[in-house]
């Protein structure tokens, strides 16, 4: 008799487990009045075990801030919050409007990368403990980012998505680090949505193996209800073509949402 161990394992893995009688909730910090951060976004855990985030308001100038929450050294003690950097209107702050709620990302260089209202920034840690963090504006978009959260590839390249693009339906972009620390970062569009079967208005993006990107759009597709897509790295061209890579990535629609069906 044939057996199907993979199916059996899958079935066992889906057996419901009893929930605990009570889930413990603990408030570890409550954001307060200025100059504290306000309207915080997503969090990332740093290499030091602290939690880092970006707020859409608050800070010394009420244009948003980058904050850190340091865990306590003893059980039951309070977490320690500190504002690492307060944005200004010149450094891409949100103007106290809150805007969207980006999630920062740490790079291999130990720097914190994130976005505000249409900008991508780098925040370098201090040389000595307790010193100021240094902000550098890496790139400014002509239009605000659709969702400011960034993801980072294994090679240090930053990926994200924004409004606009060649067809004004949204785009996936990449920011490549410079060869020299003093040189500018290079931004380029790796895919421009057309608003047809490939969707429009990207709203999420994650990295997969072998340089593949996955994401979703809010609209477009066969039913105009969005799509789940895959972006594959450029393919090498034949040697006689004189070019090493295709100019854009290949897109594959994995699934389309139809709001009229269950």
SVG drawing of the C-alpha trace seen along z (x, -y; Angstrom):
<svg xmlns="http://www.w3.org/2000/svg" viewBox="-20 -73 55 75">
<polyline fill="none" stroke="black" stroke-width="0.4" points="0.0,0.0 1.3,-3.4 1.8,-6.0 2.0,-9.7 4.2,-10.9 4.2,-14.5 0.5,-14.7 0.3,-13.0 2.8,-15.5 0.8,-18.4 -2.4,-17.0 -0.8,-16.6 0.6,-20.1 -2.9,-21.6 -4.4,-19.9 -5.8,-22.7 -3.9,-23.3 -5.6,-24.4 -5.2,-28.1 -3.8,-29.1 -6.4,-30.1 -5.1,-33.6 -2.8,-35.7 -0.7,-38.1 -0.6,-41.7 2.0,-44.1 2.3,-47.7 6.0,-48.4 5.8,-52.1 3.2,-54.8 4.3,-57.6 3.6,-61.1 3.8,-64.8 6.5,-66.6 9.4,-66.1 8.5,-62.4 7.8,-60.5 4.1,-60.3 2.1,-58.1 4.8,-55.4 5.0,-53.0 6.4,-49.5 9.3,-48.3 12.6,-46.5 14.8,-44.8 18.4,-46.1 21.6,-44.2 21.7,-45.4 18.3,-43.8 16.6,-47.2 13.4,-48.1 13.7,-50.9 11.0,-52.7 9.9,-55.9 7.0,-58.1 4.9,-60.2 4.7,-63.1 6.5,-64.2 10.1,-64.8 11.7,-68.1 10.2,-69.8 6.9,-67.8 8.0,-66.6 8.5,-63.0 11.3,-61.1 13.4,-58.0 13.2,-56.4 14.7,-53.5 13.2,-51.3 15.9,-49.7 14.8,-46.6 15.3,-46.5 18.4,-44.9 16.3,-43.2 12.9,-41.5 10.0,-43.8 11.9,-47.0 10.8,-49.7 11.9,-49.9 13.9,-53.1 12.8,-55.2 15.0,-57.7 14.6,-59.9 17.6,-59.3 16.8,-61.9 14.1,-64.5 13.2,-65.3 12.9,-68.8 11.1,-70.1 14.4,-70.0 15.2,-66.5 11.9,-65.1 9.8,-65.3 6.0,-64.7 5.1,-68.1 3.3,-66.6 0.6,-65.1 1.5,-61.6 1.3,-60.5 2.1,-56.8 3.9,-54.6 7.2,-53.2 9.2,-50.3 12.9,-50.9 15.5,-48.4 19.1,-47.8 21.9,-47.5 25.0,-45.4 26.9,-48.6 25.0,-48.9 23.1,-52.0 19.3,-52.4 17.5,-53.0 14.0,-54.3 11.7,-56.8 9.6,-59.8 7.3,-61.7 9.0,-61.0 12.6,-60.6 15.0,-57.8 17.4,-58.4 20.3,-56.7 20.9,-57.1 24.4,-56.3 25.0,-55.3 27.5,-57.4 31.1,-56.6 30.9,-56.7 28.0,-55.6 25.7,-58.5 26.8,-60.5 24.4,-61.9 23.1,-59.8 23.9,-61.2 21.2,-61.5 22.0,-61.5 19.3,-62.1 20.0,-59.4 17.2,-60.1 14.1,-62.3 11.2,-61.2 9.2,-63.6 6.0,-62.1 5.5,-60.6 6.2,-56.9 3.1,-54.6 4.2,-52.8 7.5,-54.0 8.7,-50.7 12.0,-49.4 13.5,-46.0 17.2,-45.3 18.8,-42.7 21.8,-40.6 24.0,-42.9 23.0,-46.0 20.6,-47.3 17.4,-48.9 14.1,-48.0 10.7,-49.7 7.7,-51.0 6.3,-54.4 3.6,-56.2 4.1,-57.5 6.4,-55.5 6.4,-55.5 2.7,-54.9 1.6,-56.6 0.4,-53.3 3.2,-52.7 6.7,-51.4 9.2,-49.1 12.5,-50.9 16.0,-50.0 18.6,-52.1 22.2,-50.8 24.9,-51.8 27.9,-53.7 31.4,-52.2 32.8,-55.0 31.0,-56.2 31.1,-59.8 29.4,-59.1 25.6,-59.3 23.3,-56.2 21.9,-55.2 18.1,-55.0 16.5,-53.2 13.1,-51.7 13.2,-47.9 9.5,-47.6 6.8,-50.1 3.2,-48.9 0.9,-49.4 -2.4,-49.3 -3.7,-46.3 -3.1,-42.6 0.0,-43.4 -1.9,-45.6 -1.5,-49.1 -0.7,-50.9 1.8,-48.4 1.2,-48.1 3.6,-45.4 7.0,-43.9 9.2,-41.2 12.4,-39.4 12.6,-35.8 15.4,-33.4 17.7,-34.1 16.9,-37.7 13.2,-37.2 10.7,-39.9 7.1,-39.2 4.4,-41.8 0.8,-42.8 -1.0,-45.7 -4.3,-47.3 -5.9,-47.6 -5.5,-46.3 -5.6,-42.7 -8.4,-40.9 -10.9,-42.0 -9.4,-45.3 -9.1,-44.1 -5.3,-43.7 -2.8,-41.0 -0.1,-39.0 3.1,-39.2 6.6,-37.9 9.5,-39.9 12.5,-37.8 16.0,-39.2 17.0,-40.2 18.0,-37.4 21.4,-37.4 21.1,-38.3 23.0,-36.4 26.6,-37.4 26.1,-38.8 23.6,-41.4 26.4,-43.4 24.4,-43.8 24.7,-41.8 21.3,-42.3 17.7,-43.1 16.7,-46.6 13.8,-45.5 12.8,-42.5 10.3,-39.9 6.9,-40.0 4.7,-37.0 1.2,-37.2 0.7,-34.5 -2.9,-35.2 -5.6,-37.8 -8.2,-38.8 -11.9,-38.9 -14.0,-40.7 -17.2,-39.4 -16.4,-35.8 -15.9,-34.1"/>
</svg>
